[in-house]
Amino acid sequence: MNLPADSTDPTWQEAGRRLVAKALAEWSYEGLLAPLPDGPGAWRLDLPGAPAYRFRARQGGFGTWRVDPGSVVRGDRAAADPARLVLDARPVLDLDGPTTAEVLRELTATHAAEARLLAGGEPAGALADLGYAELEQHLTGHPVLVVNKGRLGFSAADLDRYAPESRGTVRLRWYAAHRSVASYSGVPGLDQPRLLGEELDPETRQAFAAALAGRVTDPAAYVWLPVHPYQDEAVVRTLFARYLADRRLVPLGEAPAAYRPVQSVRTLVAPGQRDVKTPLLMRNTLVWRGLGTRATAAAPDVSAWLATLPAGDPELRATGLGLLGEVASVVVAHDLYDEVEDAPYRYGELLGAVWREPVAAHLRPGERARSLAALLHVDPAGRALLTELVDRSGLAPRDWLAHLCDALLPGLLLCLTRHGVAFCPHGENTVVVYGTGDVPVRVLVKDFAEDVTLLPGREYPGLSERADRVLVRWPAQEMAHSIISAVLAGHFRFLAGVAEDHLGVPEEEFWAVVRDAALGWRARHPDLAGAFDALGLFDPEVERVALNREHLTGGGFHDRAERDAAPDVVHGSAANPLSALAVVPA
């Protein structure tokens, strides 16, 4: 088939170039590919039976690769097809047939989503004026995972309706579930009548109550929950058809609130409402996006206990660290799948909901909020959102970055060293709060029941047994990954490149800012110096978390019965850019 050379949509080509560059960078970072030097700043990747890939790149902190998308060629032609790179590299990546097919499926979907984002890209100045949820719908997703928008299970129509980059809104469908299969949990003082009174307007509550009363004899025997439209059509009306027939589930209708899906897709945000997290029988970035029954039921217990940390620690409270509490939840069991203990875990995560405190409720007058992930965004014209914010602040770039570190690190370090609590503060889970002039002042963190870890053998006063059963216990060196892998290697190694390219801050200077913030905190906390040092933030080498390796070797595809409770896959180690800079005082 001979097509004109310019027949491919240019936005599709540009998205492909970016994905090829990202794949070369991240797969090389994880040791899946091994490019060889090919001249100053130039590299060559030889693959069996395929033309060589040549490109320009530089290496940065933690051994990261920064590949110039416009420089990549395959043979004598520009490389803009990430799927072709997968097929070319298949012998080196050692992908079997099923895994190759799944990678191609998700990669093509990711390519299409990336092209859609580019086609609707807004200037950085306009993005800086958007609210938290609206800005989330412009971001490109997980910076580490190459295949980060696969959304396996979504049709094209579903993507148009429910993907963040569609920039649309979603209205939730409500059901009543009989208490024989469903339960409600809430933080103290938030029972379901109060929650429903705050989340549904009187007319909607009245209409729902009438719909339930017309179908059952004992409406008080039911709990209410919202259901994502996709889950209603893909799961409730099919896998829960028995419940609909015997009225263990009763449809109530659609509520009027218009929610925006943010980067996690299953989390929905609407003005004046709590955020709602709903399960989706959809796989994205390694896992199925359901809601585990035990973790969902325990979420309010975990959040209520976490709230006692700043309440009882004035210094932690003074850092401004905000906890976006998961204040209420509903879980609905599937009686048949509950009997199949070795069923794939997604069948135990089918129906439920979590209500989370909204970002807006934690903002003071004049403050704005953006996810930490937003700081990596570069608009189609090549202007970074980071540049826009620094220019608006009037600060020197290094000073602005120092404010960011001072907003982010103190609260997380106190939780780790004093309280033995680790979050998973990656870019999407961490929300930066900005004060006057778009200067970072503090952070909010979220995702607790499934992403908080504690120390083994330590007593945690006030932690309920139900919460304790779902929280993972890891040794201190593993909990340190909440800073090393989630923040430093998982986010700051990319931010360092943006700061160098767009702010003119050399990478070594960027890491010096981070180093100074961490050492400054240690100097102010001599009583916690030992616990700080045990984290290994300045070790010469740190374990390299390899999410793409896990993905490409089938970790995201096999039908395991348990979600992974172990730390992420690690492959080798990386040189720590903080080590060469840091002289830790005795």
Stockholm file with secondary structure:
# STOCKHOLM 1.0

chainA/1-586         MNLPADSTDPTWQEAGRRLVAKALAEWSYEGLLAPLPDGPGAWRLDLPGAPAYRFRARQGGFGTWRVDPGSVVRGDRAAADPARLVLDARPVLDLDGPTTAEVLRELTATHAAEARLLAGGEPAGALADLGYAELEQHLTGHPVLVVNKGRLGFSAADLDRYAPESRGTVRLRWYAAHRSVASYSGVPGLDQPRLLGEELDPETRQAFAAALAGRVTDPAAYVWLPVHPYQDEAVVRTLFARYLADRRLVPLGEAPAAYRPVQSVRTLVAPGQRDVKTPLLMRNTLVWRGLGTRATAAAPDVSAWLATLPAGDPELRATGLGLLGEVASVVVAHDLYDEVEDAPYRYGELLGAVWREPVAAHLRPGERARSLAALLHVDPAGRALLTELVDRSGLAPRDWLAHLCDALLPGLLLCLTRHGVAFCPHGENTVVVYGTGDVPVRVLVKDFAEDVTLLPGREYPGLSERADRVLVRWPAQEMAHSIISAVLAGHFRFLAGVAEDHLGVPEEEFWAVVRDAALGWRARHPDLAGAFDALGLFDPEVERVALNREHLTGGGFHDRAERDAAPDVVHGSAANPLSALAVVPA
#=GR chainA/1-586 SS CCCCTTCSCHHHHHHHHHHHHHHHHHHHHTTSCCCEECSTTEEEECCTTSCCEEEEEEECGGGCEEECGGGCEETTEECCCHHHHHHHHHHHHTCCHHHHHHHHHHHHHHHHHHHHHHHTCCCHHHHHTSCHHHHHTTCCCCSSCSSCCCCBTCCHHHHHHHSGGGCCCBCCEEEEEETTTEEEEESTTCCHHHHHHHHSCHHHHHHHHHHHHTTCSCGGGEEEEEECHHHIIIIIHHHTHHHHHHTSEEEEEECCCCBEECTTSSEEECTTSCEEECCCSCEETTEECCCCHHHHHHHHHHHHHHHHHHHTCHHHHHTTCEECCEEEEEEECCTTGGGCTTSCGGGGSCEEEEEECCGGGGCCTTCEEEEGGGGGCBCTTSCBHHHHHHHHHTSCHHHHHHHHHHHHHHHHHHHHHTTCEECCCCTTTEEEEECGGGCEEEEEECCCTTTCEECTTCCCTTCCHHHHHHSEECCHHHHTHHHIIIIIIIIIHHHHHHIIIIICCCHHHHHHHHHHHHHHHHHHCGGGHHHHHHTTTTCSEEEEECHHHHIIIIITTSCCSSCCCSCCCEEEEEECTTTTTCCCCC
#=GC SS_cons         CCCCTTCSCHHHHHHHHHHHHHHHHHHHHTTSCCCEECSTTEEEECCTTSCCEEEEEEECGGGCEEECGGGCEETTEECCCHHHHHHHHHHHHTCCHHHHHHHHHHHHHHHHHHHHHHHTCCCHHHHHTSCHHHHHTTCCCCSSCSSCCCCBTCCHHHHHHHSGGGCCCBCCEEEEEETTTEEEEESTTCCHHHHHHHHSCHHHHHHHHHHHHTTCSCGGGEEEEEECHHHIIIIIHHHTHHHHHHTSEEEEEECCCCBEECTTSSEEECTTSCEEECCCSCEETTEECCCCHHHHHHHHHHHHHHHHHHHTCHHHHHTTCEECCEEEEEEECCTTGGGCTTSCGGGGSCEEEEEECCGGGGCCTTCEEEEGGGGGCBCTTSCBHHHHHHHHHTSCHHHHHHHHHHHHHHHHHHHHHTTCEECCCCTTTEEEEECGGGCEEEEEECCCTTTCEECTTCCCTTCCHHHHHHSEECCHHHHTHHHIIIIIIIIIHHHHHHIIIIICCCHHHHHHHHHHHHHHHHHHCGGGHHHHHHTTTTCSEEEEECHHHHIIIIITTSCCSSCCCSCCCEEEEEECTTTTTCCCCC
//
